[in-house]
């Protein structure tokens, strides 16, 4: 299924009006090829059920069961598209050295630009997902997402500043400001949904466990004065997390499971683990 982002049509109209007419078709073709490589890579790794969303300056492919992917699998899928663009850029460059052709030069520039642009560490680009997957090896999913979001915001602001510098120097590039604002918009949108994504992952893990009959566990120790949202940020996307709550003397007070955190957040708000343990004692 192909879904058109609501900002795509206005964006294309603007590009058409300001003179980007000849470039639109080849750019669109190579963007679709870029996403098709993501699709082939995901299918090779065993994922299915997809839809393509046409974004203002590209496209994004989403798989129904991609939430079951490991960080390594997500990394491979994300990086496959830019690699394809770089391979095509090398091919067109080699052809350009033999044949002096304007179209070959344009195809070379388009693919080189798409490859570099998609590796920028910003949402919703491949580079944003790649950076988050790499950071997830060291940090929790929530922290990795936050770092990527803030870097994405900083990058979009830098691009906006570049636009005004170029404008001051007499080089107006409306495409740059439109892309910058879209990245900024997506970054703030991603920041708002981080906690909800973690909650969704916890719910999906239950289905994954029932389907596969097994799931890897992860046990961590947490100080009882910490709040539930902090504990939620420790939850791993692909592992069932159990939090051992410790006091000042490193003595175990209670083991709290990830779904208990979700239920407590819904019922009591963002209380501390100490308060949650007390509530549980009162209810026994």
C-alpha positions in Angstrom: 0.0 0.0 0.0 1.3 3.5 -0.9 0.3 6.3 1.4 0.8 10.0 0.5 2.0 12.3 3.3 -0.2 15.3 3.6 2.8 17.7 3.1 4.0 16.0 -0.1 1.7 17.7 -2.6 2.3 21.3 -1.4 6.0 20.6 -1.3 6.0 19.2 -4.9 4.0 22.2 -6.1 6.5 24.6 -4.5 9.4 22.8 -6.1 7.7 23.0 -9.5 7.0 26.7 -9.2 10.5 27.6 -8.2 12.0 25.7 -11.1 12.9 22.2 -10.0 10.9 20.6 -12.9 13.4 18.5 -14.8 14.8 17.0 -11.6 11.6 15.9 -10.0 11.0 12.7 -12.1 14.6 11.2 -11.8 14.7 12.1 -8.1 11.4 10.4 -7.5 12.5 7.3 -9.4 15.8 7.0 -7.4 13.9 7.6 -4.1 11.6 4.7 -5.0 14.6 2.5 -5.9 16.1 3.5 -2.5 13.0 2.3 -0.7 12.7 -0.8 -2.8 16.2 -1.8 -1.6 15.0 -1.3 2.0 12.0 -3.6 1.1 14.2 -6.3 -0.4 16.6 -6.2 2.5 13.7 -6.5 5.0 12.1 -9.3 3.1 15.5 -11.1 3.0 15.6 -10.9 6.8 12.1 -12.4 7.0 9.9 -9.3 7.5 6.7 -8.8 5.5 3.5 -6.7 5.3 4.6 -3.2 4.3 3.4 0.2 3.2 5.3 3.0 1.6 4.7 6.6 2.7 5.6 9.3 0.2 7.2 12.1 2.2 7.8 15.7 1.0 11.4 15.0 0.1 11.6 11.2 -0.1 9.7 8.1 1.0 9.6 5.8 4.0 8.8 2.1 4.0 7.3 0.5 7.1 6.8 -3.2 7.8 4.0 -4.5 10.0 6.2 -6.9 12.0 9.4 -4.8 12.0 9.0 -4.2 15.8 10.3 -7.8 16.2 13.6 -6.8 14.5 16.7 -6.7 16.6 18.8 -3.5 16.6 21.3 -5.2 14.2 18.5 -6.1 11.7 17.1 -2.5 11.9 20.6 -1.2 11.2 21.1 -3.4 8.2 17.7 -2.4 6.8 18.3 1.3 7.4 21.7 1.4 5.8 20.9 -0.6 2.7 19.1 2.3 1.0 22.0 4.8 1.2 24.5 2.0 0.2 22.4 1.5 -3.0 22.6 5.2 -3.8 26.4 5.2 -3.4 26.8 2.1 -5.6 24.7 3.8 -8.3 26.7 7.0 -7.9 29.9 5.1 -8.5 28.4 3.4 -11.6 27.2 6.7 -13.1 30.5 8.3 -12.3 32.4 5.5 -14.1 30.0 5.9 -17.1 30.5 9.6 -17.0 34.3 9.2 -17.4 33.6 7.4 -20.7 30.7 9.3 -22.0 30.3 13.1 -21.6 26.5 13.1 -20.9 24.5 15.7 -18.9 22.0 13.1 -17.8 24.7 10.8 -16.4 26.1 13.7 -14.5 22.7 14.5 -13.1 22.1 10.9 -12.1 25.5 10.8 -10.4 24.8 13.9 -8.4 21.2 12.8 -7.5 22.4 9.4 -6.1 25.4 10.9 -4.3 23.2 13.6 -2.7 20.5 11.1 -1.7 23.1 8.8 -0.2 24.7 11.6 1.8 21.4 13.3 2.7 19.8 10.1 4.0 22.8 9.4 6.3 22.3 12.7 8.2 21.6 11.8 11.8 18.1 13.3 11.8 14.5 12.0 11.9 12.9 10.8 9.7 16.0 10.0 7.6 17.8 6.7 7.6 20.7 8.3 9.4 18.5 9.0 12.4 17.4 5.4 12.7 21.0 4.2 12.1 22.3 6.4 14.9 19.6 5.3 17.3 20.3 1.6 16.6 24.0 2.1 17.2 23.4 4.0 20.5 21.0 1.3 21.6 24.1 -1.0 22.0 25.2 1.3 24.9 22.1 3.1 26.1 18.5 2.3 26.7 16.0 2.7 23.8 14.6 5.8 25.4 17.9 7.5 26.0 19.2 6.5 22.5 16.0 8.0 21.0 16.4 11.2 23.1 20.0 11.7 22.0 19.1 11.2 18.4 16.1 13.6 18.6 18.2 16.4 20.2 20.9 15.9 17.6 18.2 16.0 14.9 16.9 19.3 16.3 20.4 20.8 16.4 21.1 19.7 12.9 17.8 21.2 11.6 18.6 24.5 13.3 22.1 24.5 11.7 20.5 23.9 8.3 18.2 26.8 8.8 21.1 29.0 9.8 22.9 27.8 6.6 19.9 28.9 4.5 20.0 32.4 5.9 23.8 32.6 5.4 23.4 31.5 1.8 20.5 34.0 1.4 22.7 36.8 2.8 25.4 35.8 0.3 22.9 36.0 -2.5 22.2 32.3 -3.0 18.6 31.6 -2.3 17.8 27.9 -1.8 14.2 27.5 -0.7 14.6 23.7 -0.9 17.0 23.8 2.0 14.7 25.8 4.3 11.7 23.5 3.5 13.7 20.4 4.3 15.1 22.0 7.5 11.7 22.9 8.8 10.3 19.4 8.0 13.2 17.7 9.9 12.6 20.1 12.8 8.8 19.2 12.8 9.5 15.4 12.6 12.1 15.7 15.4 9.6 17.3 17.8 7.0 14.8 16.8 9.4 11.9 17.5 10.3 13.4 20.9 6.6 13.4 21.9 6.1 9.8 21.0 9.2 8.2 22.6 7.4 7.1 25.8 4.4 5.8 23.9 6.6 3.8 21.6 8.2 2.1 24.6 4.7 1.3 26.0 3.7 -0.1 22.6 6.8 -2.3 22.5 5.9 -3.8 25.9 2.5 -4.7 24.6 3.9 -6.2 21.4 6.4 -8.3 23.4 3.5 -10.2 24.9 2.3 -11.2 21.4 5.9 -12.0 20.3 6.3 -14.3 23.4 3.0 -16.1 22.8 3.9 -16.5 19.1 7.5 -17.8 19.7 7.0 -19.4 23.1 10.2 -17.9 24.4 11.7 -14.4 25.1 15.1 -13.3 26.4 15.0 -11.8 29.9 16.9 -8.8 31.2 17.3 -8.0 34.9 18.6 -4.7 36.2 18.8 -3.1 39.7 17.2 0.3 40.3 17.3 2.7 43.3 13.9 2.8 45.1 13.8 6.6 45.0 13.7 6.7 41.2 10.4 7.3 39.5 8.5 5.0 37.2 9.3 6.9 34.0 13.0 6.5 34.7 12.4 2.8 35.2 10.4 2.6 32.0 13.4 4.1 30.1 15.4 1.1 31.2 13.1 -1.3 29.4 14.7 -3.1 26.4 12.8 -3.3 23.2 13.5 -7.0 22.5 13.9 -8.4 26.0 11.5 -8.9 28.9 12.8 -6.6 31.7 12.6 -7.2 35.4 13.7 -4.4 37.8 15.1 -5.4 41.1 14.4 -2.4 43.4 17.2 -1.8 46.0 17.5 0.5 49.0 20.5 2.5 50.2 22.1 -0.6 51.6 21.8 -2.4 48.3 19.2 -4.7 49.8 16.4 -6.1 47.6 13.0 -4.6 48.3 10.9 -6.1 45.5 11.1 -7.2 41.9 8.9 -5.1 39.6 8.0 -6.3 36.1 7.8 -4.0 33.1 4.0 -4.4 32.7 3.6 -3.4 36.3 5.2 -0.1 35.6 2.8 0.6 32.8 -0.2 -0.3 34.9 1.1 1.8 37.8 1.7 4.8 35.5 -1.9 4.6 34.3 -3.4 4.3 37.8 -1.1 6.4 40.0 1.0 8.6 37.7 4.7 9.0 37.8 5.3 7.9 41.4 8.6 6.5 42.8 9.3 2.8 43.2 9.3 3.3 46.9 5.7 4.6 46.7 4.7 1.8 44.4 6.1 -0.8 46.8 4.2 0.8 49.6 0.9 0.8 47.7 1.4 -2.9 46.9 2.0 -3.7 50.6 -1.2 -1.8 51.5 -3.2 -3.7 48.9 -1.9 -7.2 50.1 
